[in-house]
Amino acid sequence: MGRLLAIDYGEKRCGIAVTDPLRIIAAGLTTVDEPSLLAFLKTYLASEQVDAIVLGLPVDERGVEGPIAEKVRKKAAEIVRAFPLVKVDFWDERYTSRMAKAVILASGLKKMQRRDKARVDKVSAGLILQEYLEHTEKEKQV
């Protein structure tokens, strides 16, 4: 069984999170500049077995896709072309940045560390992946 990898896509920077090999825990891994995303994935997928890539899909409170959603879908198409054997899925990323900021605040980091946007992106990717993981596990049990 391979890992799952999540991307909190941003026009400047993307947060990356992965599960452990048994898919029990999701954790933020790193952030990557958007232009380097495919190169990062190529390197990572060459060294780790990844069964699926989950992209956070920006939607508003009503579930309507946000303006960045089209860019996320285009990036997903690029990923599918580059890695045709890896499943690509989407997950509603509503409120993940807000939740990530709350998690970082609760962690006790100093003010300047809490302002690090890359940290927020990485934690957001971890939240996206954890929600996706919990949802897919519930589906397996039903």
DSSP file (Angstrom, degrees, kcal/mol; ACC not computed):
  #  RESIDUE AA STRUCTURE BP1 BP2  ACC     N-H-->O    O-->H-N    N-H-->O    O-->H-N    TCO  KAPPA ALPHA  PHI   PSI    X-CA   Y-CA   Z-CA
    1    1 A M              0   0    0      0, 0.0     2,-0.1     0, 0.0    48,-0.1   0.000 360.0 360.0 360.0 131.8    0.0    0.0    0.0
    2    2 A G        -     0   0    0      1,-0.1    48,-0.3    20,-0.1    18,-0.1  -0.440 360.0 -95.2 -93.7 169.1    1.4    3.4   -1.0
    3    3 A R  E     -a   50   0A   0     46,-3.0    48,-2.6    -2,-0.1    49,-1.0  -0.243  28.4-127.4 -72.2 164.8    1.2    6.7    0.7
    4    4 A L  E     -a   52   0A   0     16,-0.2    15,-2.0    46,-0.2     2,-0.4  -0.919  22.6-159.1-108.6 145.3   -1.4    9.4    0.0
    5    5 A L  E     -aB  53  18A   0     47,-2.3    49,-3.3    -2,-0.4     2,-0.4  -0.984   2.5-159.7-127.6 136.8   -0.1   12.9   -0.8
    6    6 A A  E     -aB  54  17A   0     11,-2.9    11,-2.0    -2,-0.4     2,-0.5  -0.896   2.2-157.8-118.6 148.8   -2.0   16.2   -0.5
    7    7 A I  E     -aB  55  16A   0     47,-2.8    49,-2.7    -2,-0.4     2,-1.0  -0.988   9.9-159.9-126.2 122.5   -1.4   19.5   -2.1
    8    8 A D  E     - B   0  15A   0      7,-2.7     7,-2.1    -2,-0.5     2,-0.1  -0.849  34.7-145.5 -94.1  95.0   -2.7   22.8   -0.8
    9    9 A Y        +     0   0    0     -2,-1.0     2,-0.3    47,-0.3     5,-0.2  -0.384  27.0 169.8 -74.0 136.1   -2.3   24.6   -4.1
   10   10 A G        -     0   0    0     -2,-0.1    24,-0.1     1,-0.1    -2,-0.0  -0.979  42.9-121.1-139.3 153.3   -1.4   28.3   -4.2
   11   11 A E  S    S+     0   0    0     -2,-0.3     3,-0.1     1,-0.2    -1,-0.1   0.787 115.0  24.2 -65.9 -26.1   -0.4   30.5   -7.1
   12   12 A K  S    S+     0   0    0      1,-0.3    22,-2.1    22,-0.1     2,-0.3   0.796 133.9  11.1-101.1 -41.4    2.9   31.2   -5.3
   13   13 A R  E     - C   0  33A   0     20,-0.3     2,-0.4    21,-0.1    -1,-0.3  -0.983  59.0-148.2-145.8 146.9    3.5   28.3   -3.0
   14   14 A C  E     - C   0  32A   0     18,-3.0    18,-2.3    -2,-0.3     2,-0.3  -0.974  14.0-139.4-121.4 130.1    2.0   24.8   -2.5
   15   15 A G  E     -BC   8  31A   0     -7,-2.1    -7,-2.7    -2,-0.4     2,-0.4  -0.684  20.5-157.0 -83.1 140.9    1.8   23.1    0.9
   16   16 A I  E     +BC   7  30A   0     14,-3.1    13,-3.5    -2,-0.3    14,-1.3  -0.967  14.9 173.6-123.2 135.3    2.5   19.3    0.7
   17   17 A A  E     -BC   6  28A   0    -11,-2.0   -11,-2.9    -2,-0.4     2,-0.3  -0.963   6.5-169.8-135.0 154.5    1.4   16.6    3.2
   18   18 A V  E     -BC   5  27A   0      9,-2.3     9,-2.5    -2,-0.3   -13,-0.2  -0.948  18.2-125.1-138.7 159.7    1.8   12.9    3.2
   19   19 A T  E     - C   0  26A   0    -15,-2.0     7,-0.2    -2,-0.3   -16,-0.1  -0.579  36.7 -99.9 -92.7 166.0    0.5    9.9    5.1
   20   20 A D    >   -     0   0    0      5,-1.5     3,-2.1    -2,-0.2   -16,-0.2  -0.374  48.7 -93.6 -71.8 167.2    2.6    7.3    6.7
   21   21 A P  T 3  S+     0   0    0      0, 0.0    -1,-0.1     0, 0.0    -2,-0.0   0.776 128.7  50.8 -59.0 -25.8    2.9    4.1    4.6
   22   22 A L  T 3  S-     0   0    0      3,-0.1   -20,-0.1   -19,-0.0   -19,-0.0   0.465 109.6-124.4 -89.8  -0.9    0.0    2.5    6.5
   23   23 A R  S <  S+     0   0    0     -3,-2.1     3,-0.1     2,-0.2   -21,-0.0   0.883  75.5 120.6  60.5  42.9   -2.2    5.5    5.9
   24   24 A I        +     0   0    0      1,-0.3     2,-0.4     0, 0.0    -1,-0.1   0.811  69.9  31.4 -98.2 -41.8   -2.9    6.1    9.6
   25   25 A I        -     0   0    0      2,-0.0    -5,-1.5   108,-0.0     2,-0.4  -0.947  62.6-154.0-125.5 138.5   -1.5    9.6   10.1
   26   26 A A  E     +C   19   0A   0     -2,-0.4     2,-0.3    -7,-0.2    -7,-0.2  -0.911  21.7 175.0-106.9 138.7   -1.3   12.6    7.7
   27   27 A A  E     -C   18   0A   0     -9,-2.5    -9,-2.3    -2,-0.4     2,-0.1  -0.999  36.9-101.4-144.6 145.6    1.4   15.2    8.4
   28   28 A G  E     -C   17   0A   0     -2,-0.3   -11,-0.3   -11,-0.2    95,-0.1  -0.406  35.4-179.4 -61.0 138.5    2.6   18.3    6.7
   29   29 A L  E     -     0   0A   0    -13,-3.5     2,-0.3     1,-0.4   -12,-0.2   0.817  48.4 -52.4-107.1 -54.8    5.8   17.6    4.7
   30   30 A T  E     -C   16   0A   0    -14,-1.3   -14,-3.1    92,-0.1    -1,-0.4  -0.939  44.3-104.4-167.0-179.2    7.0   20.8    3.1
   31   31 A T  E     -C   15   0A   0     -2,-0.3     2,-0.4   -16,-0.2   -16,-0.2  -0.959  28.4-164.9-124.1 151.3    6.1   23.7    0.9
   32   32 A V  E     -C   14   0A   0    -18,-2.3   -18,-3.0    -2,-0.3     5,-0.1  -0.993  29.3-107.3-135.4 138.0    7.2   24.1   -2.7
   33   33 A D  E >   -C   13   0A   0     -2,-0.4     3,-1.8   -20,-0.2     4,-0.4  -0.441  38.5-117.2 -60.4 138.7    7.2   27.1   -5.0
   34   34 A E  G >  S+     0   0    0    -22,-2.1     3,-1.7     1,-0.3     4,-0.4   0.861 112.9  55.0 -52.0 -44.1    4.3   26.6   -7.5
   35   35 A P  G 3  S+     0   0    0      0, 0.0    -1,-0.3     0, 0.0     4,-0.2   0.757 109.9  49.0 -63.6 -19.4    6.6   26.5  -10.6
   36   36 A S  G <> S+     0   0    0     -3,-1.8     4,-2.6     1,-0.1    -2,-0.2   0.390  82.1 100.5 -96.1   1.9    8.7   23.7   -8.9
   37   37 A L  H <> S+     0   0    0     -3,-1.7     4,-2.7    -4,-0.4     5,-0.2   0.921  82.0  44.8 -59.3 -50.4    5.7   21.5   -8.0
   38   38 A L  H  > S+     0   0    0     -4,-0.4     4,-2.4     1,-0.2    -1,-0.2   0.887 113.9  50.6 -64.1 -37.7    5.9   19.0  -10.9
   39   39 A A  H  > S+     0   0    0     -4,-0.2     4,-2.1     2,-0.2    -1,-0.2   0.909 110.8  49.7 -65.0 -41.0    9.7   18.7  -10.4
   40   40 A F  H  X S+     0   0    0     -4,-2.6     4,-3.0     1,-0.2     5,-0.2   0.940 111.2  48.8 -60.9 -46.8    9.1   18.1   -6.7
   41   41 A L  H  X S+     0   0    0     -4,-2.7     4,-3.2     1,-0.2     5,-0.3   0.899 108.7  53.6 -61.0 -40.9    6.5   15.4   -7.4
   42   42 A K  H  X S+     0   0    0     -4,-2.4     4,-1.1     1,-0.2    -1,-0.2   0.929 113.3  42.6 -59.7 -45.8    8.7   13.7   -9.9
   43   43 A T  H  X S+     0   0    0     -4,-2.1     4,-0.8     2,-0.2    -2,-0.2   0.929 117.4  46.0 -65.8 -46.2   11.5   13.4   -7.3
   44   44 A Y  H >X S+     0   0    0     -4,-3.0     4,-2.0     1,-0.2     3,-0.9   0.924 112.1  49.6 -66.0 -44.7    9.2   12.4   -4.5
   45   45 A L  H 3< S+     0   0    0     -4,-3.2    -1,-0.2     1,-0.3     5,-0.2   0.745 105.1  59.6 -68.9 -22.0    7.3    9.8   -6.5
   46   46 A A  H 3< S+     0   0    0     -4,-1.1    -1,-0.3    -5,-0.3    -2,-0.2   0.759 116.4  32.7 -73.4 -23.9   10.6    8.3   -7.7
   47   47 A S  H << S+     0   0    0     -3,-0.9     2,-0.4    -4,-0.8    -2,-0.2   0.640 121.1  44.5-107.2 -17.2   11.6    7.6   -4.1
   48   48 A E  S  < S-     0   0    0     -4,-2.0     2,-0.7    -5,-0.1    -1,-0.2  -0.973  78.6-119.8-130.8 142.5    8.2    6.9   -2.4
   49   49 A Q        -     0   0    0     -2,-0.4   -46,-3.0   -48,-0.1     2,-0.5  -0.724  35.4-178.8 -80.0 118.5    5.2    4.8   -3.5
   50   50 A V  E     -a    3   0A   0     -2,-0.7   -46,-0.2   -48,-0.3     3,-0.1  -0.982  16.3-175.4-122.4 122.1    2.2    7.1   -3.7
   51   51 A D  E    S+     0   0A   0    -48,-2.6    36,-1.8    -2,-0.5     2,-0.3   0.772  70.1  12.5 -87.0 -28.0   -1.1    5.7   -4.7
   52   52 A A  E     -ad   4  87A   0    -49,-1.0   -47,-2.3    34,-0.2     2,-0.5  -0.999  55.5-148.1-152.5 147.9   -3.1    9.0   -4.8
   53   53 A I  E     -ad   5  88A   0     34,-2.9    36,-2.8    -2,-0.3     2,-0.5  -0.980  18.2-158.0-115.5 126.6   -2.6   12.7   -4.9
   54   54 A V  E     -ad   6  89A   0    -49,-3.3   -47,-2.8    -2,-0.5     2,-0.5  -0.919   3.8-159.9-109.4 123.0   -5.3   14.8   -3.3
   55   55 A L  E     -ad   7  90A   0     34,-2.9    36,-2.2    -2,-0.5     2,-0.3  -0.883  21.1-122.9-104.2 130.4   -5.6   18.4   -4.3
   56   56 A G  E     - d   0  91A   0    -49,-2.7   -47,-0.3    -2,-0.5    36,-0.2  -0.554  25.6-150.2 -67.6 128.9   -7.5   20.9   -2.1
   57   57 A L  E     - d   0  92A   0     34,-3.3    36,-1.8    -2,-0.3     2,-0.4  -0.909  12.3-130.1-107.5 116.9  -10.3   22.4   -4.1
   58   58 A P        +     0   0    0      0, 0.0     8,-3.2     0, 0.0     2,-0.3  -0.504  38.8 161.3 -70.8 120.8  -11.2   26.0   -3.1
   59   59 A V  B     -E   65   0B   0     -2,-0.4     6,-0.3     6,-0.3     2,-0.1  -0.950  31.7-123.6-133.4 155.8  -14.9   26.4   -2.6
   60   60 A D    >   -     0   0    0      4,-2.8     3,-2.1    -2,-0.3    34,-0.1  -0.218  46.2 -79.7 -89.3-174.0  -17.0   29.0   -0.7
   61   61 A E  T 3  S+     0   0    0      1,-0.3    -1,-0.1     2,-0.1    33,-0.0   0.762 131.4  52.1 -59.3 -26.8  -19.5   28.5    2.1
   62   62 A R  T 3  S-     0   0    0      2,-0.1    -1,-0.3     3,-0.0     3,-0.1   0.486 121.3-105.8 -88.0  -2.9  -22.2   27.5   -0.4
   63   63 A G  S <  S+     0   0    0     -3,-2.1     2,-0.4     1,-0.3    -2,-0.1   0.574  72.9 144.1  89.2   9.9  -19.9   24.9   -2.0
   64   64 A V        -     0   0    0      1,-0.1    -4,-2.8    -5,-0.0    -1,-0.3  -0.685  57.8-106.2 -85.6 134.5  -19.3   27.0   -5.1
   65   65 A E  B     -E   59   0B   0     -2,-0.4    -6,-0.3    -6,-0.3    -1,-0.1  -0.331  35.6-130.0 -63.0 136.9  -15.8   26.7   -6.6
   66   66 A G    >   -     0   0    0     -8,-3.2     3,-1.3     1,-0.1     4,-0.5  -0.182  30.3 -91.5 -80.1 176.8  -13.6   29.7   -6.0
   67   67 A P  T 3  S+     0   0    0      0, 0.0     4,-0.4     0, 0.0     3,-0.4   0.747 124.9  53.8 -64.8 -24.5  -11.6   31.6   -8.6
   68   68 A I  T 3> S+     0   0    0      1,-0.2     4,-2.2     2,-0.1     3,-0.4   0.660  86.2  85.3 -82.9 -14.9   -8.5   29.5   -8.0
   69   69 A A  H <> S+     0   0    0     -3,-1.3     4,-2.6     1,-0.3    -1,-0.2   0.863  85.3  54.7 -56.8 -38.7  -10.4   26.2   -8.5
   70   70 A E  H  > S+     0   0    0     -4,-0.5     4,-2.1    -3,-0.4    -1,-0.3   0.901 109.0  48.2 -62.3 -39.9   -9.9   26.4  -12.3
   71   71 A K  H  > S+     0   0    0     -3,-0.4     4,-2.4    -4,-0.4    -2,-0.2   0.878 110.0  52.3 -67.2 -37.2   -6.2   26.7  -11.8
   72   72 A V  H  X S+     0   0    0     -4,-2.2     4,-2.4     2,-0.2    -2,-0.2   0.924 109.6  49.0 -63.3 -44.0   -6.3   23.7   -9.4
   73   73 A R  H  X S+     0   0    0     -4,-2.6     4,-2.0     2,-0.2    -2,-0.2   0.881 110.9  50.1 -64.5 -37.9   -8.1   21.7  -12.0
   74   74 A K  H  X S+     0   0    0     -4,-2.1     4,-1.8     2,-0.2    -1,-0.2   0.909 111.2  48.6 -65.6 -41.0   -5.5   22.7  -14.7
   75   75 A K  H  X S+     0   0    0     -4,-2.4     4,-2.3     1,-0.2    -2,-0.2   0.886 108.7  54.3 -65.7 -37.7   -2.7   21.7  -12.4
   76   76 A A  H  X S+     0   0    0     -4,-2.4     4,-2.6     1,-0.2    -1,-0.2   0.904 106.2  52.0 -61.3 -41.0   -4.5   18.4  -11.7
   77   77 A A  H  X S+     0   0    0     -4,-2.0     4,-2.2     1,-0.2    -1,-0.2   0.891 109.1  50.2 -63.0 -39.1   -4.6   17.7  -15.5
   78   78 A E  H  X S+     0   0    0     -4,-1.8     4,-2.3     2,-0.2    -1,-0.2   0.905 110.6  49.6 -63.6 -41.2   -0.8   18.4  -15.7
   79   79 A I  H  X S+     0   0    0     -4,-2.3     4,-2.7     2,-0.2    -2,-0.2   0.914 109.5  51.3 -64.7 -42.7   -0.3   15.9  -12.8
   80   80 A V  H  < S+     0   0    0     -4,-2.6    -1,-0.2     1,-0.2    -2,-0.2   0.911 111.8  47.4 -61.0 -42.5   -2.4   13.3  -14.5
   81   81 A R  H  < S+     0   0    0     -4,-2.2    -1,-0.2     1,-0.2    -2,-0.2   0.898 116.7  43.4 -65.0 -39.4   -0.4   13.7  -17.7
   82   82 A A  H  < S+     0   0    0     -4,-2.3    -2,-0.2     1,-0.2    -1,-0.2   0.827 129.2  25.2 -76.2 -31.8    2.9   13.5  -15.9
   83   83 A F    ><  +     0   0    0     -4,-2.7     3,-1.9    -5,-0.2    -1,-0.2  -0.598  67.1 168.6-134.0  71.1    2.0   10.6  -13.6
   84   84 A P  T 3  S+     0   0    0      0, 0.0    -1,-0.1     0, 0.0    -4,-0.1   0.676  75.4  57.9 -64.5 -17.7   -0.8    8.6  -15.3
   85   85 A L  T 3  S+     0   0    0      2,-0.1     2,-0.5    -5,-0.0    -5,-0.1   0.507  90.7  84.1 -89.9  -3.4   -0.5    5.7  -12.8
   86   86 A V  S <  S-     0   0    0     -3,-1.9   -34,-0.2    -7,-0.2     2,-0.1  -0.874  81.2-125.6-103.8 127.1   -1.3    7.8   -9.8
   87   87 A K  E     -d   52   0A   0    -36,-1.8   -34,-2.9    -2,-0.5     2,-0.5  -0.447  21.6-154.8 -66.8 138.7   -4.9    8.6   -8.9
   88   88 A V  E     +d   53   0A   0    -36,-0.2     2,-0.3    -2,-0.1   -34,-0.2  -0.979  19.3 170.6-118.3 129.6   -5.7   12.3   -8.6
   89   89 A D  E     -d   54   0A   0    -36,-2.8   -34,-2.9    -2,-0.5     2,-0.3  -0.872  23.6-130.9-133.8 164.7   -8.6   13.3   -6.4
   90   90 A F  E     -d   55   0A   0     -2,-0.3     2,-0.4   -36,-0.2   -34,-0.2  -0.860  14.8-167.2-117.0 152.7  -10.0   16.6   -5.0
   91   91 A W  E     -d   56   0A   0    -36,-2.2   -34,-3.3    -2,-0.3     2,-0.3  -0.995  32.8-107.3-141.2 135.8  -11.0   17.5   -1.5
   92   92 A D  E     -d   57   0A   0     -2,-0.4   -36,-0.1   -36,-0.2    40,-0.0  -0.424  29.8-169.7 -59.7 116.4  -13.0   20.5   -0.3
   93   93 A E    >   +     0   0    0    -36,-1.8     3,-2.2    -2,-0.3     4,-0.4   0.213  27.9 151.2 -98.2  16.8  -10.4   22.7    1.4
   94   94 A R  T 3  S-     0   0    0    -37,-0.3   -34,-0.1     1,-0.3   -37,-0.0  -0.222  73.3  -2.6 -50.8 128.9  -13.0   25.1    2.9
   95   95 A Y  T 3> S+     0   0    0      1,-0.1     4,-2.6     3,-0.0    -1,-0.3   0.418  93.1 121.8  71.3   1.9  -11.8   26.6    6.2
   96   96 A T  H <> S+     0   0    0     -3,-2.2     4,-2.8     1,-0.2     5,-0.2   0.886  73.5  50.4 -67.0 -36.0   -8.5   24.7    6.2
   97   97 A S  H  > S+     0   0    0     -4,-0.4     4,-2.2     2,-0.2    -1,-0.2   0.922 112.4  47.7 -65.5 -41.3   -6.3   27.8    6.3
   98   98 A R  H  > S+     0   0    0      2,-0.2     4,-1.7     1,-0.2    -2,-0.2   0.923 114.4  46.2 -63.5 -44.3   -8.3   29.2    9.2
   99   99 A M  H  X S+     0   0    0     -4,-2.6     4,-2.5     1,-0.2    -2,-0.2   0.890 110.0  54.6 -65.7 -38.5   -8.1   25.8   11.0
  100  100 A A  H  X S+     0   0    0     -4,-2.8     4,-2.6     1,-0.2    -2,-0.2   0.909 106.8  50.8 -62.2 -41.7   -4.3   25.7   10.3
  101  101 A K  H  X S+     0   0    0     -4,-2.2     4,-2.4     1,-0.2    -1,-0.2   0.890 110.5  49.6 -62.4 -38.8   -3.8   29.1   11.8
  102  102 A A  H  X S+     0   0    0     -4,-1.7     4,-2.4     2,-0.2    -2,-0.2   0.899 111.1  49.3 -66.3 -40.4   -5.7   28.0   14.9
  103  103 A V  H  X S+     0   0    0     -4,-2.5     4,-1.1     2,-0.2    -2,-0.2   0.924 112.4  47.8 -63.1 -44.8   -3.6   24.8   15.1
  104  104 A I  H  <>S+     0   0    0     -4,-2.6     5,-0.9     1,-0.2     4,-0.4   0.903 111.7  50.0 -64.6 -41.4   -0.4   26.8   14.8
  105  105 A L  H ><5S+     0   0    0     -4,-2.4     3,-1.3     1,-0.2    -1,-0.2   0.920 110.6  49.9 -61.5 -44.3   -1.5   29.3   17.4
  106  106 A A  H 3<5S+     0   0    0     -4,-2.4    -1,-0.2     1,-0.2    -2,-0.2   0.711  97.1  71.1 -68.4 -19.6   -2.4   26.4   19.8
  107  107 A S  T 3<5S-     0   0    0     -4,-1.1    -1,-0.2    -3,-0.3    -2,-0.2   0.652 107.3-121.1 -74.3 -13.0    1.0   24.9   19.3
  108  108 A G  T < 5 +     0   0    0     -3,-1.3    -3,-0.1    -4,-0.4    -2,-0.1   0.633  53.2 159.5  86.5  13.4    2.7   27.7   21.2
  109  109 A L      < -     0   0    0     -5,-0.9    -1,-0.2     1,-0.1     5,-0.0  -0.308  47.5 -96.5 -67.2 154.6    5.0   29.0   18.5
  110  110 A K     >  -     0   0    0      1,-0.1     4,-2.1     3,-0.0     3,-0.4  -0.277  39.1-102.0 -68.1 159.8    6.3   32.5   18.8
  111  111 A K  H  > S+     0   0    0      1,-0.3     4,-1.2     2,-0.2    -1,-0.1   0.870 120.8  49.3 -55.0 -45.6    4.5   35.3   16.9
  112  112 A M  H  4 S+     0   0    0      1,-0.2     4,-0.3     2,-0.2    -1,-0.3   0.869 111.1  50.6 -65.4 -35.9    7.0   35.5   14.0
  113  113 A Q  H >4 S+     0   0    0     -3,-0.4     3,-1.0     1,-0.2    -1,-0.2   0.855 107.1  54.5 -68.9 -34.0    6.9   31.7   13.5
  114  114 A R  H 3< S+     0   0    0     -4,-2.1    -1,-0.2     1,-0.2    -2,-0.2   0.767 102.2  58.5 -70.0 -24.7    3.1   31.9   13.5
  115  115 A R  T 3< S+     0   0    0     -4,-1.2     2,-0.7    -5,-0.2    -1,-0.2   0.546  74.5 116.6 -80.8  -7.4    3.2   34.5   10.7
  116  116 A D    <>  -     0   0    0     -3,-1.0     4,-1.5    -4,-0.3     3,-0.4  -0.497  51.5-162.6 -67.1 107.7    5.1   32.1    8.4
  117  117 A K  H  > S+     0   0    0     -2,-0.7     4,-2.3     1,-0.2    -1,-0.2   0.813  87.4  60.2 -65.1 -30.5    2.7   31.6    5.5
  118  118 A A  H  > S+     0   0    0      1,-0.2     4,-2.3     2,-0.2    -1,-0.2   0.894 103.1  51.9 -63.5 -38.5    4.6   28.5    4.3
  119  119 A R  H  > S+     0   0    0     -3,-0.4     4,-2.6     2,-0.2     5,-0.2   0.908 108.8  50.6 -63.3 -41.5    3.9   26.9    7.7
  120  120 A V  H  X S+     0   0    0     -4,-1.5     4,-2.7     1,-0.2    -2,-0.2   0.916 110.3  49.7 -62.4 -43.1    0.2   27.6    7.3
  121  121 A D  H  X S+     0   0    0     -4,-2.3     4,-2.2     2,-0.2  -106,-0.2   0.906 111.9  47.8 -62.5 -42.1    0.3   26.0    3.8
  122  122 A K  H  X S+     0   0    0     -4,-2.3     4,-1.8     2,-0.2    -2,-0.2   0.922 114.2  45.6 -66.3 -44.7    2.0   22.9    5.1
  123  123 A V  H  X S+     0   0    0     -4,-2.6     4,-2.2     2,-0.2    -2,-0.2   0.899 111.0  54.2 -65.8 -39.7   -0.4   22.5    8.0
  124  124 A S  H  X S+     0   0    0     -4,-2.7     4,-2.6     1,-0.2    -2,-0.2   0.914 106.9  51.0 -59.5 -42.8   -3.4   23.2    5.7
  125  125 A A  H  X S+     0   0    0     -4,-2.2     4,-2.4     1,-0.2    -1,-0.2   0.894 109.1  51.9 -61.4 -39.0   -2.2   20.4    3.4
  126  126 A G  H  X S+     0   0    0     -4,-1.8     4,-2.5     2,-0.2    -1,-0.2   0.894 110.0  48.3 -64.2 -39.7   -2.0   18.1    6.4
  127  127 A L  H  X S+     0   0    0     -4,-2.2     4,-2.5     2,-0.2     5,-0.2   0.908 110.4  51.3 -66.8 -42.4   -5.6   19.0    7.4
  128  128 A I  H  X S+     0   0    0     -4,-2.6     4,-2.3     1,-0.2    -2,-0.2   0.941 113.8  44.7 -57.3 -47.5   -6.9   18.4    3.9
  129  129 A L  H  X S+     0   0    0     -4,-2.4     4,-2.9     2,-0.2    -2,-0.2   0.886 111.2  52.0 -68.4 -39.5   -5.2   15.0    3.8
  130  130 A Q  H  X S+     0   0    0     -4,-2.5     4,-2.6     2,-0.2    -1,-0.2   0.921 111.7  47.1 -64.0 -42.5   -6.4   14.0    7.3
  131  131 A E  H  X S+     0   0    0     -4,-2.5     4,-2.4     2,-0.2    -2,-0.2   0.928 113.8  47.9 -62.7 -44.6  -10.0   14.9    6.4
  132  132 A Y  H  X S+     0   0    0     -4,-2.3     4,-2.7    -5,-0.2     5,-0.2   0.922 112.3  49.8 -60.6 -44.9   -9.7   12.9    3.1
  133  133 A L  H  X S+     0   0    0     -4,-2.9     4,-2.0     1,-0.2    -2,-0.2   0.922 111.7  47.2 -61.7 -46.4   -8.1   10.0    4.9
  134  134 A E  H  X S+     0   0    0     -4,-2.6     4,-2.0     1,-0.2    -1,-0.2   0.898 113.1  49.6 -63.7 -40.3  -10.9    9.9    7.6
  135  135 A H  H  X S+     0   0    0     -4,-2.4     4,-2.1     1,-0.2    -2,-0.2   0.926 111.7  46.8 -65.1 -45.5  -13.6   10.2    4.9
  136  136 A T  H  X S+     0   0    0     -4,-2.7     4,-1.5     1,-0.2    -1,-0.2   0.846 111.0  52.7 -69.0 -31.7  -12.2    7.3    2.8
  137  137 A E  H  X S+     0   0    0     -4,-2.0     4,-1.3    -5,-0.2    -1,-0.2   0.902 108.1  50.8 -68.0 -40.0  -11.7    5.1    5.8
  138  138 A K  H  X S+     0   0    0     -4,-2.0     4,-1.0     1,-0.2     3,-0.3   0.900 107.8  53.8 -62.4 -40.5  -15.4    5.7    6.8
  139  139 A E  H  < S+     0   0    0     -4,-2.1     3,-0.4     1,-0.2    -1,-0.2   0.877 105.5  53.4 -62.1 -36.8  -16.5    4.7    3.3
  140  140 A K  H  < S+     0   0    0     -4,-1.5    -1,-0.2     1,-0.2    -2,-0.2   0.828 107.3  52.0 -66.4 -31.4  -14.5    1.5    3.5
  141  141 A Q  H  <        0   0    0     -4,-1.3    -1,-0.2    -3,-0.3    -2,-0.2   0.698 360.0 360.0 -79.7 -19.5  -16.4    0.6    6.8
  142  142 A V     <        0   0    0     -4,-1.0    -1,-0.2    -3,-0.4    -2,-0.2   0.473 360.0 360.0 -82.8 360.0  -19.8    1.1    5.3
